[in-house]
Amino acid sequence: MKEFKFNDNQLSIINELEVDIDINKLNIAFGSESIDNFDNDEQFLILKVANACYRSGFPVVKDSIYDTFIQIFTTNNPNHPFITSVESEVINLGKTVTLPQKMLSTDKAYSKKEINKWLDRIIKAANELDLDSKEIEIRVTPKLDGYAAFDDGEKLYTRGDGVKGQDISRAFERGLKVAGNGQRGLGAGEIVIDKAYFEENLSQYFENSRNIQAAIIAEKNVDEKVLEAIKDGACVFYPFSQIINWTGNYQDLMADFDNKIDEVWNAVGYDVDGVVLEATDSRIKNHMGATRKFHRWQIAFKVNDESAEVEVISVTPQTSRMGRVTPVAELVPTRISGATISRVTVHHYKMVKNNGVGPGAILQIVRSGLVIPKIENVIKAVEPQIPELCPSCHSHLIWESDNLVCPNKNDCPAQTENTLVHFFKTLGNNDGFGPKNIEKLSNLGIKHIHQLYALKAHQFISYGFGDKTSKNLFDQLQVSQEVEIEDWRFLSAFGVSRLGGGNCEKLLQHYPLVALFELSAEDIAKIDGFAQISAEAIVEGLANIREEFFKVYDLGFNLGITPKLSEKDDSSSPIAGATVVFTGTMLQGKRGDMEKHAKSLGAKVAKSVTGKTTYLIAGEKVGETKVNSARDKGVTVLSEQEYLNLID
């Protein structure tokens, strides 16, 4: 039996459930991956804990082990409500409402033999309906591993218990889009996040993508990084009806089963934990019907994990474009699930340090046949390998939570391209310097922000851009210097670790922009909201960008100065101390300008409405749902003109 220990998040979930079972028994169950030695009541509570942790984003066992637990419990308790009903969500998001239509779970199969048995039932139903079984079509789609929801065009609901869910329309109000820029109202689907985006931008802050999915629909205190991911289109609601699929005759499917399943499994850039097979003929669907938990005409095919014990040869650090240094374990080549595995990514260097991953360590590696391998357990720990210097630029590495990070944003080859992209994206005042153009310029030797601003129109032509594009790019650079931007946004654009927009604004409420580079960690730690470790990382990060910052700053950007705290305490302002949210299209000014002005009057500007919101300022094209939702929370809703009258 492997040792199992709950993390703080899992313990918090268990405490909220208030289950009457000894924590040591849970440790034994999840460590041994067996519930055979527990009585019926204990088995139920173990399942309840496993389900709650999984749906909150902190799973305690693999899907296949959980399914085994379910099978054992079902054998002795076939009519137990936990077995006969949809496993409910556990996150409390507000008042429960009836779903427009039922959302059931999906039955599971782990072998081709089980799929054949399911097809036999489909064929039997066709025969009972006097349908030609040779014309039976099966639709195969990726089984998205996201957060199940239902969109009726007006509201977005959680799946809940399959009959009643909770209203999470606020996710769309925050900017969540339908996948592929699709229309609202397409029914059941999943809230998912792009895997590549998560790995590149969020994996150092969140344990897994399910944490993000839960954060997207949270009632309040939504993480800024999650809001940014929504804005970037990385988080979407993906309706099942629109998902990529293979549809064809069931005999064609079974004749080339492995290849077709593999093709569909890897068809989307989101987390997938299987594929879903379903009969397409509505007559067969109506005839077969459903249990209280599953549709009989539908089944999910999943793959049991295969594992092996593998020896580590070395641990290689690799710096990502975001500056995070990722440990990669080089392994003695080992055959697992039909593939030879010679390397595996260790999640972060805290894991390397705490679990003793280094040359000679023995790891249990798991591969599900169709996905990348992962470390399941450290069988034998050794002295870990922890680098001190960035492998790309040899800068001194710093710890950020569980990760080692290179703070050298401007001279680290692994990061320079991302630094340029981040700068222009954060400024947000020109359209010419997106990732594709930056990549082209970076490949041709442009590595620094000040180098870009030194380019003339004819030099862009020499880099392979057309005449018109070259002039446009040159003009865009001039515009980005001339249009006023906030000084906190300008500083944030340099991508210093721990210096997002909010922290930049906090610092600039106390010190002028150029003075920040003379501050000590102790100076920063005295400011409310900054811990000593964060302060030390900020000081080191500012030192790393200092030379590049002043080369760019001296070009003469038009910077709006952040008001000092003493200047903002204007008690005469009618919105001083109020929390305001702007929504819709404003007629008498840009929304960003109005938000900036509201801050200067002492208001706190938020992006979404909560019970703590004072005013919702509604411009044009605002849905009644959002307005009514705000009023239900006791928020005062003002039109644009009413707001302007108020502050006048």
N, C-alpha and C positions, 0 to 999 in steps of 0.2 A: 504493500500500500504506500503510495506517495504521500508526503506530508502536505496537508492543505491548510491554508490560513486565509481568513477573510481580510480584504483591505477595508479602509475606513468607509468608502462609499457603500460597499456591500453590507457592512455592519449597520450603517445608517438606515438602509432599506429594510433590513431585518427588524430593527427597532421600531420602525414605523408600522410594520405588519403586525407586531405584537403577537407573534406565534409562540405557542406554549410548548417549546421543545428546547432541550439543552443544547447550547452552542457546540459542545463537544460532539454530540451526535451528528450535527450537521457537518462538522469537520470530517468525521469518520465517513459519512455517506459520500461527500464530494471528493474525499481523498481516495477512497477505495473504488469509487465510481460504481457503487452497488447499493441497493436498498433491500436486498433479500433478507437481511437479519433484523429488519425493523417491522413493527406491527402496522396495521392498516392506518391508524391515526397518524403515526409518525411518518409513514410514507406520504400521506397527503400533505403534511406540513413541509416535508422536504421538497415536494413538487411545487408547492405554493411559493417557497423561498426561491427555488431555481427559476420559476417563471417570472417572479417579480424582479429579480436581479437582471435577467436577460432583457426584459422590456424596459428597464431603466438604463440599459447600456453598460452593465457591469456583470457579464455572465460568469457563472461559477462552474459550469460544465459544458462540454461540447454538445452540439445539437443531437448527435447520434446517441450520446449517453443519456440525455434527457428523454429522447424517444424510447430508449430501453426502459428507463424508469416508468414511463407512461404505460408501456406494454405490461410490465410486471404488475403495476397497480390495477390496470384494467382487468387482468385475469381474475382477480379476486373481488373487484368492485365495478362490474360492468355498467351499473346504473348510477354510479356516484355522479353528482352534479359537475364535478371537475372534469369528468370524462365525457359527459353527454352534452356539455355546453362549450361555447367558444371561450378560450382562455382570455380573461379580461386584461386590459391595460391597467397599470397600477399608478400612473402619474395622475395626481389630482389636479385637474385643470379648470375646475369650476362646475357649474350646474349641468346635470345630465339631461340630455334631450333625446327624443326618439329619432333614429336614423331614417332617412327617406326610404331605404330598403335594407334588408338584412345583409350583413357582411359576415360570411362564415369563414372558418379556417379551411385548410386544405389537407386532405389525407396524404400520407407519405409512403413512398416505396424506396427501398435501398438496393434493389437488384432488378435485372432485366426480367427475371422470372416473375417477380411481383407485378411488373408492368404488363406482362403477358396475361396474368390472371385478371387484371383490371380490364384489359382489352376484351377478354372473353365475356365479361359482363356487359361491355358496350355492344359486342356482337349479338349477345343474347337479347338485349333490348331491341336492337334493330330487327332481329328475326320476329320478335313478338309484335312488332309494328308492321311486319311484311315489307321491310325495307331491304334493298339489295346491300348485303354486308360488304360487297366489293367497293361500294361507293362511300363507305364511311371515311370521313376526313377528321384528322386530328390536328389541332393547333398546339404548337410548342412555343412557349415563351420563357425568357429568363425569369427566375423566381427572385425578385428584388428583395434584398435584405435591408428594408427601410422601416419607416413608421407608417402603418396602414391608416388610410384616411378615406373619406368620401366627400366629393365635391358636387353639390347640386346646382352650382352656378350662382347661388346666393350666399351659401354658407359652406364652410369646410368643417367636417366632423372627424373626431377620432373613431376608430372602430369600436372601442369600448368592449362590451360583452357580445357584440354582434347585432344587438337589437337597439341598445341605447348607448350613445357616445357623448362626447362633449364638444361644444362649439369652439373651434380653434381658427375661426376666420381671420383672426389677427395675423396669422402667418402670411396671408395674401396682402393684408394691409401693410405689412413690413416690407413687402416687395417680392415675396415668393412668386415665381412664375410657373406656368404649366410647361412641362418639357417640350422642347421644339417650338416654343412660343405658341403653343396650342391654345384653344379656347377653353373657357371655364365650363363647368357643368357636365363633364364626361364621366361622372360616377366614381367608382372605386379605383384606388391607386395607392401609391406609396410615396412618402416624402423621402428623398434620397439626396446624397451629396456625391459629387464627382470624385472618384477615387484618387486621381492624379492631383487634383486641387487639395484634397484633404492631406495627402502625404506631403505635398510641397509646402502648404501654408498652415496647416492646423494640427498635424500629428504630434508636434512638440508641445502642444497645449492640451489636447484631449486624448484620452486613452484609446478611443475608437470612434468610428463614425456614428454609432448609435447615440453617443453623448451629444453629438451635434444635432441629430434629428430631434432629440428631446428638447434641446435648447431652442430650436426654431419655433416651437409651439409654446414655449414657456409663457406664463401669464405676465411675468414682469422680470426685471433684471436680466435682460437678454445681453449676452456677451457681445462686445463690440466686434470681435473677430467673426462671430456668427452673422451679425448684421452685414459685415463686409462681404462674407461669402454669399449671402442672399443677393446683395447688390451686384456682385460679380457674376451672378447666374449659375454659381456652382451648386446651389441648393435648388431643387425643383420638386414639383408635384408631378409624378409620372402616372397618368391614367393607364390602367391595365388594357383598355380598349385600343390604345395607341402604341403599345409597346412593340418593338421589333419581334418578328415571329417567323417560324417555319410552319406552313400549313400544307398538308398533302394527305394522300391515301395512307392508311395505317400500315398497309403491307410495305409500302416504300419506306416508311419510317423504320420499321423493324428490320428491314433488309440492310440498312446502313445506320443502325441505331447509334453506335458509338460516335461516328463522325458528325451526325446531325445534332446529337445532344451537345457535343463539344462545341460545334459552331454556334448554337444558340446560347450556350452557357457564357461564351466570351463575346457576345454581340454588343454589349453595352458597357460603358465606362463607369458603372456603379457597382456597389457590393452585391454579389449574387451568391445565394447559397443553395442553388439547385435550378431545375427547370420545371415548369408547370405544363402538364398535358391535359387537354380537354377535348371532348367531342364537340364538333361545331354545329351539328344538326339540332335545331330547336326542338324537334319532335322527340329525339332521344333524350335531351335534357329534361323535358317535361315528364317523360315516361319514367325516367330513373329517379328524378327528384333529389331529395337530400335528407340526411339525418339532421338532428338538432345542431350538429357540429360541422358536417362536411357536405359538399355537393358530391353525389355518387358518380357524376359524369366527369369529374375532374380529379387529378392526382398530381402530387409533386414528386419528382425523382431527385433523390439526393445520393451522395456518395459517402460511404463510410471511410473514415480516415485510416490511412496506413502509416505506420511509424517505424522508426529504426533508431538504434543507438549509434551515434556517430562521433568520432574523435575530431577535436579542433586542432588544426595545424597552426593557425595564427589568427589574429584579429586585426583587420585592416581598417583604418579610419578614412572616411570619404566625406569631403565638405560639399554640402548641397548649395544650390544657387541662393538659398535663404540663409546660409551661414551655419546651419546646424550640421554638426559632425556626426555622421552615422557610422556605427561599428558594423563591419561585415565579417562574419566568421568564415574563414577558409577551412573547408572540411576534407577529411579523407574521402575521396569519391565513393558514394554509396548508392545502390539502386533502390529506389522507393517508388512504388506505385507506377512502375513502367518508365521511370526517368532516372538518370544518373544525377544525383545532387552533389555538388562540390562546394557550394557556398550558401549561406543563409544570412539574412539581415537580422541583427540583434536590434531590438526596438530602440534602445537608447543606452548611453554609457552608464546611467545609474543602474540599469539591469546588469551590465557587464561587471560593475563594481560590486553590487550586492550579491550577485550569484556566482562570482568567481569564474567568469568566462575568459579563458586564455589558452595558450598552447597546452595540449594534453587533457583539457576538459572533455567530458563525455556529455553530449547533448541528446535528448530524445527529440528527433525531428519528425514532424507530421506533414503528410501531403495527402490531399483529398483526390488525387488523380487528375483533376482539372484546374487546380489552383496552385499558386506558388507555395513552397514549403515554409513552415514556421517552427519556431522552437516551442515545444510543449513543456519541457522540463529540463533541468540541469541535473544529470545523474551523478556526475563527479565534478566538484568544484576545484579550481586551482587559483594561483595568484593571478589576478586580472591584469590586463594590459590597458593602461589609461594614458593616452597621449597628452602632452603638455602644450604642443605646438600644432597649429593648423597644417595639415599635409599639403595645402595648396600655396599658402603664403608665409608660413612659419611664424605667424603672429601667436602671441600667448592666448590660449583658450580660456574662456570663462564658463562657469556653471550657470545655467538658467533652469531652475527646477530640476528635472531629471536629465537634462541635455547639456552636452558640451557645445559651445557656440563660438565661432570665430567672429570677433567684434569688428574686424577690419572690412568695412563695407566698401571702401573705395579702391583698395589695392590688392584685394584677394582675387586672383583670376577666376576662381569658382563662383564668385559673387558679383563681379563687375556688371555683367549683363543685367542681372536682376536688379542691381542698384539703379541703373538707368531707367528700367521699366518702372520701378517703384517711384522714382522721382517724378516722372511726368504724370503717372497715374494719380499720385497724391496731389500734385498741383491742380490737376483737373481743369486747366484752362487752355488746352490745345488738343487737337485730335491727330496730329501727324506722327507722334512718336509712340506708337503701339509696339507690342512685342515683335512683330515681323520686321519692321524697319529697324528697331533697336538691334535685333539679332544680326541683320545684314551689316549694319555699321560696326557692331562689335567684332564681327568676323574680319572686318577690314582694318581693325586696329584702333577704333575709337573705344576707349575704356573708361573715360572719366566725363563727368557732367560738363566741366569747364571746356573740355575739348570740343564737345558738341556745339556749345555757344560760340566757339571761335570760328566755326565753319562759315564760309560764304556760299552763296547760291551756286557758283560755278564749281565749287569743290564737291557739292552733292552730285553734280553731273559726273564728275570724275569717279565717283563711287558707284556709278551705274544707274542713278535715278534719272528719269526723263526731265526735260526742260521745265515743264509745268509743275511736276512734282517737286523738283529741286527748289523752285521759287517759293512754292507753298510751304515747304519744310523750313526754309530760311525765314519766311514771314511769320510762321507759327512760333519760332524761337523769339522773335522780336515781341510778338503779342504776349507771350508768357512772361516777359520782363515788364511790360508796360501795364497790363491789367492788374489792378490791386488784388493782392491775396493776403490772408492773415499771416502774421509772422509765425504763429504756432504751426500753421499748415506747411510753411516753407521749411521750418526745422524738421517737422515730421517726415518730409519728403526725402531726407537723407538716410532714413531707415536705421537710426540708432536703436540698438536693442533696449527694450523697456521704455522707449520714447514714442508711443503712439500719439495721436492727436490730443487725447485727453490729458496725458501727462505733460506734453509740451505746453498746453494751455495753462496747466497748474503752475509750472515753473515760471512761465512768463508773466503770471499774475504777481510774482514776487521779484523777478529780476529782469533787466533788459536782455535782449537776445544775445548780444556779443558778450555780455558779462557771464553768461552761463558757462563759458569755456574756462573761467577762472575759479569756478566753485569747487570746493572739496566735497567728498562724500558726506562729511558731517554737516555741511551747509544744506545739502539736499535732504538728508535724513530728518532735519528739523522741520521740514515742510509736511504738513498733514497729508497722509496718503503714500509716503515714500518710506520703505523699510531700508535698513542699512545695506542689505545685500543688493537691493535694486539700485540704491544710490551709488554704490561702488561700481556696478555694471554700467550705469549711465556715465559716470566720470570717465571710465575707461573707453566707452564708446565715443564720447565727445572728443577725447584725445585722438582717437583713430581717424576721425573725419575732419579734424581741425583744419588741416592744410587745404583740403578740397573745399570745405565749407566756405572759407574766406575767399578763395579764388572765385567761387560762384557768387557769394554775397557782394563782393566788390564790383560785380558787373552792374549793380544798381537796380535791383528788383524793387518794384513798387509794393512795399510791405505795409499792411495795416497793423498798427501796434495794439497788442492785447492790453486792455485796461488793467491797471493794478487793482488789487482788492480794495484798497482805500477809495479808489475812484468809482468802483462799482456799487458801493453801499449807498445807493441813492434811495432813501426811504420815501422820497416824494413821488417816485415813479409808481403808477398804479399797478404795475406788474412786478415790482421788486419782490423777490422771494417766491414768486409764482412759478409753477411748472407748466410750460406751454408746449403744445404740439401743433405744427403747421401741416395741413394736408390739402391735396388738390392743387389746381392751377391758380396762381395769384395774378390778378389783373394790373395791380399798381406797383409791381416790383417782383424781382426774382425771389423765390422762396428762401434761397441761401442768404440773400441780403437781409430779408426780414428776420431770419433767425439770428443773424449777426447783430442786428439792431436791438432785438429783444434781449440778447445777452448784455448789451451795453446798458440796458435799462434795469439790469439786476435780475432778470428772469433766468430760470434754468430751462434750456431747450431740450426736449426729449424727442425720440423718433417714433414712439408708440404710446398709445393711451393706456394708462393704468388707473387704479383707484386713487393714486396720488396726483394725477394730472389736475391742474386748475382750470385751464382753458384749452379747448380744441378750436383752432382757427381754421375754418373750412372755406377753401376757395371754390373754384368751379370744378365740376365733374367729380363730386364726392358722393359715394353711394349712401343710401339711406341706412344700410346695415351698419356702417361705421359710425354714423351720426347717432343712431339709436343706441348702439352699444356703448358709446361714450356717455350718453344721457343716463343709461341704466347704471353706470358706475358713479353717477353724481357729478359728472364733469359738465361745466358750463360750455356750451357750443356757441361760438361767435362767427358771424360772417366776416369776410375780410374788412368790409366797411365798418362793421361794429367794433372790430378790433382796433382799427385806425382811430375811430372816435374815442375809444377807451384810452389809448395812449396819448392822444392829443389833450 
